[in-house]
């Protein structure tokens, strides 16, 4: 994928999540995310930016719901595309290696969604770390927004962690769209339930 190109994985997952979350608005969004454009790989940055802009204006929490579901779909489809042997081996390796594999898959997912994005992971180990998404297509806004826009990537990471049996959580800790210097997803060990 060339730098700046929009991947079919992102377009397909957004299309499907719009159909699931706000089905009565699907016809409107198909003006930009047409099935023909998806099939031919002709969806560019401008149509995607229009879709994301209109989603932010939908109200009712549509934007975080749609982008989170799209991130989850992208991660599920990425894992499902691995061979059964790759998935089994990934579950057999020690936990630190599984965490490393999940971060590698996150790198792949980001590259397959938008060619202008890169991932930098830090301190990813036994119970914490962070994943920075550089050049997130979701956070390219003219004016600051009140809420982080990185839920696509946080949701994708949560699915990857779950699929590889890693009791960790992924949450947006910084977002350029709200004025931070970068978009960061924090990875933390899941809290064990406390016995009463």
C-alpha positions in Angstrom: 0.0 0.0 0.0 1.4 3.4 -0.9 1.7 6.1 1.7 -1.6 7.9 2.1 -3.8 5.2 0.6 -6.9 3.8 2.3 -7.0 0.1 2.8 -9.9 -2.1 1.9 -9.9 -3.5 5.4 -10.8 -0.1 6.9 -13.4 0.7 4.3 -15.1 -2.7 4.6 -15.1 -2.6 8.4 -16.6 0.9 8.4 -19.2 0.0 5.9 -20.2 -3.1 7.9 -20.3 -1.2 11.2 -22.4 1.6 9.8 -24.8 -1.1 8.5 -25.0 -2.6 11.9 -25.0 0.5 14.1 -27.0 3.1 12.1 -28.6 1.0 9.3 -31.1 3.7 8.3 -28.1 6.0 7.4 -26.3 3.4 5.3 -27.6 4.7 1.9 -26.2 8.2 2.8 -22.8 6.8 3.6 -22.7 4.6 0.5 -22.3 7.9 -1.4 -18.6 7.7 -0.2 -18.2 4.0 0.7 -19.8 2.4 -2.3 -19.6 -1.3 -2.6 -18.2 -0.9 -6.1 -15.5 1.5 -4.9 -14.6 -1.0 -2.1 -14.4 -3.9 -4.6 -12.2 -1.9 -7.0 -10.1 -0.3 -4.2 -11.1 3.2 -5.3 -12.0 4.7 -2.0 -9.6 7.6 -1.2 -8.7 9.8 1.7 -11.2 12.6 0.8 -14.3 10.3 0.8 -13.1 8.6 4.0 -12.5 12.0 5.7 -16.1 13.0 4.7 -17.5 9.8 6.2 -15.6 10.3 9.5 -16.7 14.0 9.6 -20.4 13.2 9.1 -20.2 10.3 11.6 -18.9 12.8 14.2 -21.9 14.9 13.6 -24.5 12.1 13.8 -25.1 12.4 17.5 -26.3 9.7 19.9 -22.8 8.3 20.2 -22.7 7.0 16.7 -19.1 7.9 16.0 -17.5 5.9 18.9 -19.9 3.0 18.3 -19.3 2.8 14.6 -15.5 3.2 14.8 -15.2 0.8 17.7 -17.2 -1.9 15.9 -15.1 -1.2 12.7 -11.9 -1.7 14.7 -13.2 -4.9 16.2 -14.2 -6.2 12.7 -10.8 -5.3 11.3 -9.0 -7.2 14.1 -11.3 -10.2 13.8 -10.9 -10.4 10.0 -7.1 -10.0 10.4 -6.9 -12.9 12.9 -9.3 -15.0 10.8 -7.1 -14.6 7.8 -4.2 -16.3 9.7 -3.8 -20.0 9.1 -5.2 -22.3 11.8 -1.6 -23.4 12.5 -0.5 -19.8 13.0 -3.3 -19.2 15.4 -2.6 -22.4 17.4 1.1 -21.7 17.6 0.4 -18.1 18.8 -1.7 -19.5 21.7 1.0 -22.0 22.7 3.9 -19.6 23.0 4.7 -17.9 26.4 2.7 -14.9 27.3 5.5 -12.3 26.6 5.8 -13.7 23.1 2.1 -13.6 22.6 2.0 -9.9 23.6 4.8 -9.3 21.1 2.8 -11.1 18.4 -0.3 -9.1 19.1 1.7 -5.9 18.8 3.1 -7.1 15.4 -0.5 -7.8 14.3 -1.5 -4.3 15.4 1.3 -3.0 13.2 -0.1 -5.0 10.3 -3.6 -3.8 10.9 -2.6 -0.2 11.0 -0.6 -0.6 7.7 -3.6 -2.2 6.1 -6.1 0.5 7.1 -4.2 3.6 6.1 -0.8 3.8 4.4 0.1 7.1 6.1 0.0 5.6 9.6 2.7 3.9 11.5 2.9 2.2 14.9 5.5 2.6 17.6 5.2 0.4 20.6 6.9 1.0 23.9 7.4 -1.0 27.1 5.1 -3.8 25.9 5.7 -6.6 28.2 4.1 -8.6 31.0 1.4 -6.3 32.1 1.6 -2.9 30.4 2.9 -0.8 27.6 1.7 1.6 24.9 1.1 1.6 21.2 1.4 5.0 19.5 -0.4 5.4 16.2 1.4 8.0 14.1 -0.6 9.7 11.4 -4.0 8.3 12.5 -6.5 8.9 9.8 -9.2 9.2 12.5 -7.5 12.1 14.2 -6.9 14.4 11.2 -9.3 17.1 12.2 -9.1 20.9 11.7 -10.3 21.9 15.2 -9.9 20.1 18.5 -12.7 17.8 19.5 -13.9 17.1 23.1 -13.4 13.3 23.0 -10.6 11.1 21.7 -11.1 9.7 18.2 -8.8 6.7 18.4 -11.4 4.1 19.5 -11.0 2.2 16.2 -7.4 1.2 17.3 -8.2 0.6 20.9 -11.1 -1.7 20.0 -8.9 -3.5 17.5 -6.2 -4.1 20.2 -8.8 -5.3 22.7 -10.0 -7.9 20.2 -6.4 -9.0 19.3 -5.6 -9.3 23.1 -8.7 -11.4 23.6 -8.3 -13.6 20.6 -4.8 -14.5 21.9 -5.9 -15.1 25.5 -4.1 -12.2 27.0 -6.0 -10.7 30.0 -5.1 -7.1 29.1 -7.1 -4.0 28.3 -6.4 -1.3 25.7 -7.7 2.3 26.2 -6.9 5.6 24.5 -4.7 7.6 26.8 -3.7 10.4 24.4 -5.2 11.7 21.2 -4.0 14.3 18.8 -7.6 15.3 18.0 -8.1 16.6 21.6 -4.8 18.4 21.6 -2.3 15.8 22.7 1.0 15.5 20.8 0.3 11.9 19.8 -2.3 9.2 19.7 -1.5 6.5 22.3 -3.3 3.4 23.3 -2.3 2.2 26.8 -2.1 -1.5 27.4 -2.6 -2.7 31.0 -3.2 -6.0 32.7 -6.8 -6.6 33.4 -7.9 -6.3 37.0 -8.5 -9.5 38.8 -11.9 -9.7 40.4 -11.8 -9.0 44.1 -13.4 -11.6 46.4 -15.8 -10.1 48.8 
